[in-house]
Amino acid sequence: MWIDRLVRFLLPRQDQFFTLLEQLADKIDTAASVFGELRTATTLSQIESVASRLKPIETDADGVCQRLYEAIDRTFVTPIDREDLARLTKGLDNVVDGVEHTAAFAALFRFDTLTPPMQELVRITVATAGEVARAARQLRKFADPESVKGSTLAVHLLENEADAVYRGAIASLFSNGVSPIELIRQKDMLYSLEEVVDQCEDAMDTIRSVMVKNG
């Protein structure tokens, strides 16, 4: 009996890792859907509602991450390198964290509605996060990097688009003579929005590098 338990402990248990990574992908999709409401928010209370609804999603994602780290620690043989599993876990969690933190900043900065460039960055974030979640669900095919080729390209193009929107918005801020306080408020919000797109790209790069490594 103890030999059977030892064998089960030593053999790779792939499903638990990929199931948990897919749960993180679900959290990304859920968070992105709520986050997208910032684009059409017209009152501070609506923005605060988005921020408050994202917090429990972020907390749930942290719980999934904790289960993943515990599974990595207690499994002798993992389907892919434990360092790669940890990187994937962290990268996907960063996307949820970034979305939640950015919505919290919008509430803390007391925006009634986001500016058009900010709304565009929200749109890009939602699209980019969706591609990351889609790619994360392909990790069961960890030896097939071609399965995430489309998402990799899409994220790269979206990140370039976000850069252009961000730089244009910053240039406009410094040329339109807004007050120093308003300049800081908008600049910091734009930075947070652009940063979460970068976090999505980092997560996508991690997914792709793990699959190329195992391909």
C-alpha positions as a printed Julia matrix, in Angstrom:
215×3 Matrix{Float64}:
   0.0    0.0     0.0
   2.73   2.47    0.93
   4.57   1.59   -2.28
   1.49   2.53   -4.32
   1.27   5.86   -2.52
   4.97   6.49   -3.14
   4.62   5.74   -6.86
   1.64   8.09   -7.17
   3.68  10.77   -5.41
   6.69  10.33   -7.69
   4.89  10.13  -11.02
   4.04  13.34  -12.85
   0.51  14.54  -12.12
   0.01  16.86  -15.04
  -3.68  17.58  -14.74
  -3.51  19.38  -11.43
  -1.06  21.97  -12.74
  -2.84  22.64  -16.02
  -6.22  22.69  -14.33
  -5.0   25.34  -11.9
  -3.36  27.38  -14.69
  -6.66  27.24  -16.57
  -8.4   28.49  -13.44
  -6.04  31.46  -13.5
  -6.96  31.99  -17.15
 -10.62  32.05  -16.08
  -9.81  34.68  -13.45
  -8.09  36.79  -16.11
 -11.16  36.61  -18.34
 -13.49  37.47  -15.47
 -11.32  40.38  -14.32
 -10.97  41.72  -17.87
 -14.73  41.62  -18.39
 -15.35  43.71  -15.27
 -12.4   45.99  -16.04
 -13.84  46.72  -19.48
 -16.72  48.58  -17.83
 -14.3   51.41  -17.07
 -14.5   52.3   -20.73
 -18.14  53.37  -20.5
 -18.25  54.55  -16.88
 -19.68  58.06  -16.52
 -19.66  58.52  -12.74
 -17.22  57.99   -9.91
 -19.62  55.52   -8.32
 -19.5   53.34  -11.43
 -15.71  53.37  -11.37
 -15.71  52.54   -7.66
 -18.08  49.65   -8.37
 -15.66  48.22  -10.92
 -12.78  48.5    -8.45
 -14.74  46.89   -5.62
 -15.87  43.96   -7.79
 -12.34  43.31   -9.0
 -10.87  42.94   -5.51
 -12.48  39.55   -4.71
 -11.48  38.27   -8.14
  -7.88  39.24   -7.41
  -8.13  37.53   -4.01
  -9.49  34.36   -5.62
  -6.61  34.41   -8.12
  -4.14  34.66   -5.24
  -5.74  31.54   -3.77
  -5.28  29.65   -7.04
  -1.64  30.75   -7.1
  -1.13  29.5    -3.56
  -2.53  26.09   -4.53
  -0.21  26.01   -7.52
   2.85  26.83   -5.44
   1.87  24.18   -2.9
   1.42  21.61   -5.68
   4.85  22.48   -7.07
   6.43  22.06   -3.64
   4.87  18.69   -2.9
   5.26  17.06   -6.33
   8.54  15.26   -6.93
   8.23  15.13  -10.74
   6.4   17.94  -12.52
   5.29  17.85  -16.2
   7.49  20.87  -16.96
  10.27  22.45  -14.91
   9.04  23.7   -11.55
  10.78  27.02  -12.22
   8.72  27.39  -15.4
   5.52  26.54  -13.54
   6.34  29.2   -10.97
   7.06  31.76  -13.73
   3.77  30.95  -15.43
   1.89  31.26  -12.16
   3.47  34.61  -11.36
   2.99  35.98  -14.87
  -0.71  35.13  -15.02
  -1.29  36.43  -11.5
   0.4   39.71  -12.43
  -2.24  40.27  -15.11
  -5.08  39.98  -12.59
  -3.17  42.1   -10.07
  -2.46  44.77  -12.68
  -6.09  45.0   -13.75
  -7.28  45.27  -10.14
  -4.65  47.83   -9.16
  -5.38  50.0   -12.2
  -9.11  50.07  -11.48
  -8.31  50.93   -7.85
  -6.17  53.86   -9.04
  -9.05  55.13  -11.19
 -11.23  55.18   -8.08
  -8.53  56.69   -5.84
  -7.83  59.42   -8.4
 -11.58  60.11   -8.36
 -12.24  60.03  -12.07
 -15.87  60.49  -13.06
 -15.05  59.2   -16.51
 -11.82  58.25  -18.23
 -10.39  60.34  -21.03
 -10.64  58.95  -24.59
  -6.99  57.74  -24.61
  -7.58  56.0   -21.28
 -10.71  54.38  -22.67
  -8.68  53.15  -25.62
  -6.1   51.66  -23.28
  -8.89  49.89  -21.38
 -10.08  48.38  -24.67
  -6.56  47.26  -25.53
  -6.07  45.8   -22.05
  -9.25  43.72  -22.31
  -8.22  42.39  -25.73
  -4.66  41.64  -24.6
  -5.76  39.9   -21.41
  -8.15  37.78  -23.46
  -5.29  36.61  -25.69
  -3.19  35.74  -22.65
  -6.03  33.69  -21.15
  -6.55  31.93  -24.48
  -2.87  31.06  -24.68
  -2.78  29.85  -21.07
  -5.45  27.3   -21.96
  -3.07  25.84  -24.54
  -0.45  24.98  -21.94
  -1.59  21.35  -21.88
   0.01  21.28  -25.33
   3.25  22.49  -23.78
   5.33  20.91  -26.57
   3.43  22.75  -29.32
   4.46  26.43  -29.49
   2.55  26.81  -32.76
  -0.68  26.6   -30.74
   0.01  30.06  -29.24
   1.49  31.68  -32.34
  -1.67  33.64  -33.1
  -2.04  34.95  -29.55
   1.66  35.87  -29.42
   1.36  37.99  -32.55
  -1.9   39.56  -31.4
  -0.43  40.57  -28.03
   2.64  42.06  -29.73
   0.49  44.18  -32.03
  -1.79  45.27  -29.2
   1.18  46.27  -27.03
   2.52  48.41  -29.88
  -0.89  50.03  -30.2
  -0.95  50.72  -26.46
   2.49  52.34  -26.66
   1.3   54.67  -29.42
  -1.84  55.66  -27.52
   0.12  56.22  -24.31
   2.82  58.35  -25.93
   0.29  60.42  -27.83
  -1.72  61.04  -24.67
   1.35  62.07  -22.67
   2.48  64.46  -25.42
  -0.98  65.99  -25.49
  -1.01  66.46  -21.72
   2.2   68.48  -21.79
   1.05  70.65  -24.66
  -2.48  71.47  -23.53
  -1.65  73.55  -20.46
  -3.53  71.49  -17.88
  -2.98  72.24  -14.21
  -0.05  70.47  -12.48
  -2.38  68.4   -10.29
  -4.49  67.3   -13.25
  -1.36  66.55  -15.26
  -0.02  64.27  -12.52
  -3.39  62.57  -12.07
  -3.82  61.81  -15.75
  -0.17  60.92  -16.31
  -0.16  58.39  -13.46
  -3.42  56.85  -14.65
  -2.13  56.54  -18.19
   1.06  54.94  -16.91
  -0.9   52.39  -14.88
  -3.02  51.48  -17.9
   0.01  51.11  -20.15
   1.81  49.07  -17.5
  -0.94  46.45  -17.28
  -0.67  45.92  -21.05
   3.06  45.37  -20.55
   2.26  42.81  -17.83
   0.03  40.98  -20.3
   2.87  40.95  -22.83
   5.28  39.63  -20.17
   2.85  36.82  -19.35
   2.48  35.99  -23.03
   6.27  35.94  -23.47
   6.55  33.52  -20.56
   3.91  31.2   -22.02
   5.63  31.21  -25.38
   9.14  30.7   -23.98
   7.99  27.73  -21.88
   6.33  26.12  -24.89
   9.34  26.74  -27.16
  11.62  25.29  -24.49
   9.52  22.13  -24.33
   8.77  21.93  -28.04
